[in-house]
Amino acid sequence: MIANIHSKFSLKHTLKGSVRYLTSKQLVFSEFGNPSKVLKLEEYKLPDLGPNDVLVRMLAAPVNPADINTIQGKYPVKLKLPCIPGNEGVGIVEKIGSEVKKFCLGNKVILTMPAQGTWRNLAIFSSSALTAVPDALRVPEAATLAVNPCTSFRLLNDFIPVRGTNLVVIQNGANSSCGQNIIQLCKAWGIQTINIVRNRPEINDLKKYLITLGATHVLTEEEAKTTPIFKNKEIEKPSLGLNCVGGQSSSLIAKHLKHSGCMVTYGGMSRNPVTIPTSAFIFKNLTFQGFWMTAWNKKASNLSAKDEMLSEIIVLMLKDKLKAPTHQMIKFDNYLEAISNTLTSKGFQGHKYILDFR
């Protein structure tokens, strides 16, 4: 369990007494639209701390594509406006409510409930939305722990469990943040992977990088259409396909799956419908399912499975077997840089921008 790997540490604290005179600097949007236009940096006086509340000094929070979609009003979860965006992040406990027992001052904590509003330097959260993590866990890994690593973990465990088997995994969008986590988890668990990416000028550098993470094969979409790796017996046909692109790329995954395999769709970066050949249903007995981490979290909110998953991921991170995706830390005051970069295709392809509040 997480508590068993958590190490307490002490800090010098300056926040004493009531918090109502403290001011938080936070990003707020009052209407849906272009994040670069609707987001405003505001200062807000904190209310008093409730008995089950925790005052957290934020260290870092990533800018995820889902955050962008939420601000645009394109994400399935619609928030009550005005709203502070940000679904994950890491901070330090500065003050705890009278009824809070599971945290101490100085604990490093992450947000493990969505839509808490992490794009602010100082925040009051319900203790139920927080989980303590070891001090040794690096800030980039802690800040990005709750979404992509957990999504990757569930994709590899909940459909066709591949651990302890000789089964092969194929995925598209392999250079995405989630794709990078899938590669590393499979490497740690001894699973071979076929990783499909879109062609680009720096394709050789990208292939080398993904191979250093543990990828078995890295193919462009064009190469994947005619690859001889199955005919030459270089690798078995995959049993589990993971699709975050949609369109013809999803059809390509279905083409390579072995009989009775499964494809799980968890994203749609191409914004095109998932395309599946009719023959895949009739002659290959393939199954096709969808996955949304937010829905899993709601269902598992009171189950030990969530803590067990986080503990296992944290151990891998502490052993350097699971690293944060390629990223850049950007000072909070320069938030527009992080927003504009994430809005480009580069930000949606695995390079993470993380707001730095330190």
C-alpha positions in Angstrom: 0.0 0.0 0.0 1.1 3.6 -0.5 1.4 4.2 3.2 4.1 1.5 3.4 6.4 3.3 0.9 5.7 6.8 2.1 8.5 8.5 4.0 7.8 11.5 6.2 9.9 14.6 6.0 9.9 18.0 7.6 9.9 21.5 6.2 10.0 25.0 7.7 6.4 26.2 7.6 5.4 29.9 7.5 1.7 29.3 7.2 0.2 29.5 10.7 -3.2 30.3 12.1 -6.2 31.2 9.9 -5.8 30.8 6.1 -8.4 33.4 5.3 -5.8 36.1 4.9 -3.7 34.1 2.4 -4.0 34.8 -1.3 -3.9 32.2 -4.1 -2.8 33.0 -7.6 -4.9 30.9 -10.0 -6.1 30.5 -13.6 -9.8 30.8 -14.1 -12.2 30.6 -17.1 -15.7 31.9 -17.0 -16.7 30.8 -20.5 -15.8 27.9 -22.8 -13.5 28.8 -25.7 -9.9 29.2 -26.8 -7.8 28.7 -23.7 -5.4 31.4 -24.7 -8.2 33.9 -24.6 -10.7 32.7 -21.9 -8.1 31.9 -19.2 -7.4 34.7 -16.8 -4.8 34.9 -14.0 -6.5 36.1 -10.8 -5.7 36.4 -7.1 -8.2 35.0 -4.7 -8.4 35.1 -0.9 -8.6 31.7 0.6 -11.6 30.8 2.8 -11.2 29.2 6.2 -10.0 25.6 6.4 -12.8 23.1 7.0 -12.3 20.2 9.4 -11.7 17.7 6.5 -9.7 20.1 4.3 -6.0 20.4 3.5 -4.1 23.4 2.5 -1.7 22.5 -0.3 1.2 24.6 -1.7 1.3 23.4 -5.3 4.7 22.4 -6.8 3.7 21.5 -10.3 0.7 20.6 -12.5 0.7 19.4 -16.1 -1.3 20.8 -19.0 -3.0 17.8 -20.6 -4.9 17.7 -23.9 -8.0 16.8 -21.8 -7.5 20.0 -19.9 -7.5 21.9 -23.1 -10.6 20.1 -24.3 -12.4 20.9 -21.0 -11.7 24.6 -21.4 -12.9 24.5 -25.0 -16.1 22.8 -23.8 -15.4 19.7 -25.9 -14.8 17.3 -23.0 -17.6 15.0 -21.8 -17.3 16.5 -18.2 -19.0 19.9 -18.1 -17.9 22.0 -15.2 -19.8 24.8 -13.4 -18.3 28.1 -14.4 -16.3 30.0 -13.4 -13.8 27.2 -12.9 -10.2 26.5 -12.2 -8.8 24.0 -14.7 -6.3 21.2 -14.0 -6.9 17.6 -13.3 -3.6 16.5 -11.7 -0.6 17.9 -9.9 1.7 17.6 -6.9 2.1 19.8 -3.8 3.1 20.0 -0.2 0.7 19.9 2.8 0.9 23.3 4.6 -2.0 23.0 7.0 -4.6 20.3 7.9 -8.2 20.5 9.2 -9.1 19.4 12.7 -10.5 16.0 11.5 -7.8 15.1 9.0 -5.8 12.1 10.3 -4.0 10.7 7.2 -1.7 13.6 6.4 1.1 15.5 8.3 2.6 18.9 7.6 5.2 18.5 4.9 3.7 15.5 3.2 4.1 15.5 -0.6 0.6 14.8 -2.1 -1.0 14.3 -5.5 -4.5 14.9 -6.6 -6.3 11.5 -7.3 -9.8 12.9 -8.0 -10.5 14.8 -11.2 -11.7 18.3 -11.7 -10.2 19.7 -8.5 -8.5 22.7 -10.2 -4.8 22.3 -9.9 -3.7 25.4 -11.9 -3.0 27.5 -8.8 -0.1 28.0 -6.5 -2.1 27.6 -3.2 -5.3 25.6 -2.8 -7.7 24.1 -0.2 -8.7 20.5 -1.2 -10.8 17.9 0.5 -8.5 15.3 2.1 -10.4 12.7 0.2 -9.1 14.1 -3.1 -5.4 13.7 -2.0 -2.9 10.8 -1.8 0.4 11.0 -0.1 3.5 10.0 -2.1 7.2 9.5 -1.1 9.3 12.6 -0.9 11.9 10.8 -3.1 9.4 10.8 -6.0 10.5 13.4 -8.5 8.2 16.4 -9.2 7.6 15.6 -12.9 6.7 12.0 -12.2 4.5 12.9 -9.2 2.8 15.8 -11.2 1.8 13.5 -14.1 1.1 10.3 -12.1 -2.7 10.3 -11.8 -3.7 10.2 -15.5 -1.4 8.6 -18.1 0.4 6.0 -16.0 -2.9 4.9 -14.4 -4.6 4.8 -17.8 -1.7 2.7 -19.2 -1.8 0.4 -16.1 -5.6 -0.3 -16.6 -5.3 -0.8 -20.3 -2.8 -3.5 -19.8 -4.6 -5.2 -17.0 -8.4 -4.9 -17.5 -9.1 -6.3 -20.9 -6.6 -9.0 -21.9 -4.2 -9.2 -19.0 -0.8 -9.5 -20.5 1.5 -9.8 -17.5 3.0 -13.2 -17.0 2.2 -14.2 -20.5 3.9 -14.3 -23.9 1.2 -12.1 -25.4 2.2 -9.1 -27.6 0.7 -5.6 -27.4 0.3 -3.3 -30.4 -0.5 0.4 -30.0 -0.7 3.6 -32.1 0.1 7.0 -30.9 3.1 5.4 -29.3 4.9 8.7 -28.8 2.0 10.1 -26.8 2.4 10.5 -23.0 0.2 7.4 -22.5 2.1 5.5 -25.2 5.4 6.2 -23.5 4.0 4.8 -20.3 2.6 1.7 -22.0 6.1 1.0 -23.5 7.8 1.4 -20.1 5.2 -0.7 -18.2 5.5 -3.5 -20.8 9.3 -3.4 -20.6 9.1 -3.7 -16.8 6.7 -6.6 -17.1 8.6 -8.4 -19.9 6.0 -7.8 -22.6 6.9 -7.2 -26.3 5.3 -4.2 -28.0 4.7 -3.1 -31.6 4.5 0.7 -31.6 3.0 2.7 -34.5 3.8 6.4 -34.9 3.1 9.0 -37.7 6.0 9.7 -40.0 7.9 13.0 -39.5 11.3 14.5 -40.4 12.9 13.4 -37.1 11.5 9.9 -37.3 14.8 8.1 -36.7 15.4 10.1 -33.5 11.9 9.3 -32.3 12.4 5.6 -33.0 15.7 5.5 -31.1 14.1 7.3 -28.1 11.1 4.9 -27.9 13.5 1.9 -28.2 15.5 3.3 -25.3 12.2 3.3 -23.3 11.8 -0.4 -24.1 9.8 -0.6 -27.3 10.4 -3.9 -29.2 9.4 -2.5 -32.7 8.7 1.0 -33.8 7.0 1.5 -37.2 5.5 4.4 -39.1 1.9 4.0 -40.2 3.2 3.4 -43.8 5.7 0.7 -42.6 3.0 -1.0 -40.5 0.9 -1.6 -43.6 3.6 -3.8 -45.2 5.8 -4.9 -42.3 7.3 -8.4 -42.7 7.9 -8.9 -38.9 5.0 -11.4 -38.6 5.8 -13.3 -41.8 9.4 -13.5 -40.8 8.5 -14.8 -37.3 10.3 -11.9 -35.7 7.4 -11.5 -33.3 4.0 -13.1 -32.7 0.8 -11.4 -33.8 -0.5 -9.2 -31.0 -3.5 -10.1 -28.8 -4.1 -6.7 -27.3 -4.4 -3.5 -29.4 -4.5 0.0 -27.9 -6.0 2.8 -30.0 -5.8 6.5 -29.2 -5.8 7.8 -32.8 -8.9 6.4 -34.6 -9.5 6.6 -38.3 -7.5 4.4 -40.6 -4.9 3.9 -37.8 -7.5 1.9 -35.8 -8.2 -0.3 -38.9 -4.4 -0.9 -39.1 -4.3 -2.3 -35.5 -7.3 -4.5 -36.2 -5.6 -5.9 -39.3 -2.6 -7.1 -37.2 -4.5 -8.6 -34.2 -4.5 -12.3 -33.9 -7.7 -14.3 -33.8 -9.9 -13.5 -30.7 -7.8 -10.5 -29.9 -9.1 -7.2 -28.4 -8.7 -3.6 -29.3 -9.3 -0.9 -26.7 -10.0 2.7 -27.7 -9.1 5.3 -25.2 -8.6 8.4 -27.4 -9.2 9.9 -30.8 -6.3 12.2 -31.7 -7.2 12.1 -35.4 -10.7 13.2 -34.6 -11.9 10.6 -37.1 -14.3 7.7 -36.3 -12.8 4.4 -35.3 -12.7 2.3 -38.5 -13.0 -1.5 -38.3 -13.1 -4.0 -41.2 -16.2 -6.1 -41.2 -14.0 -9.2 -41.6 -12.5 -8.5 -38.2 -15.8 -9.2 -36.6 -16.8 -12.1 -38.7 -13.7 -14.1 -39.4 -11.3 -13.1 -36.6 -13.7 -12.9 -33.7 -12.2 -9.6 -32.5 -13.7 -7.6 -29.7 -13.7 -3.8 -29.5 -14.1 -1.8 -26.3 -13.6 1.7 -25.0 -11.9 3.0 -21.8 -12.2 6.2 -19.9 -10.0 6.7 -16.8 -12.5 9.1 -15.2 -15.2 6.5 -15.3 -12.9 3.9 -13.8 -11.9 6.3 -10.9 -15.6 6.9 -10.1 -16.3 3.1 -10.0 -13.2 2.3 -8.0 -13.2 5.3 -5.6 -13.7 3.2 -2.5 -11.7 0.1 -3.6 -8.2 -0.9 -2.6 -7.5 -1.5 -6.3 -6.8 2.2 -6.7 -4.2 2.3 -3.9 -2.6 -0.9 -5.1 -2.3 0.5 -8.6 -0.7 3.7 -7.4 1.7 1.9 -5.1 2.9 -0.3 -7.9 3.4 2.6 -10.3 5.2 4.6 -7.6 7.6 1.7 -6.9 8.4 1.5 -10.6 9.0 5.3 -10.7 11.3 5.1 -7.7 13.3 2.4 -9.4 13.6 4.5 -12.6 11.6 1.9 -14.6 8.9 4.4 -15.3 9.8 8.0 -16.2 7.7 11.0 -16.9 7.1 11.6 -20.6 9.4 14.1 -22.4 8.5 17.4 -20.8 9.3 21.0 -20.2 8.8 22.8 -16.9 7.3 26.3 -17.4 7.0 28.9 -14.7 3.4 29.6 -13.8 3.5 33.3 -14.8 4.4 32.0 -18.3 1.3 29.8 -18.5 0.4 31.1 -22.0 3.5 29.4 -23.4 2.4 26.1 -21.9 -1.1 26.6 -23.2 -0.1 27.6 -26.8 2.4 24.7 -27.1 -0.1 22.1 -25.9 -2.6 23.5 -28.4 -0.3 22.6 -31.3 0.1 19.1 -32.6 3.4 18.9 -30.7 1.7 19.1 -27.4 -0.7 16.3 -28.3 2.1 14.0 -29.3 3.9 13.2 -26.1 5.8 16.4 -25.1 4.3 17.4 -21.8 4.2 21.0 -20.6 4.2 21.3 -16.8 3.3 24.4 -14.9 6.0 25.1 -12.3 4.8 26.9 -9.1 8.1 26.8 -7.3 
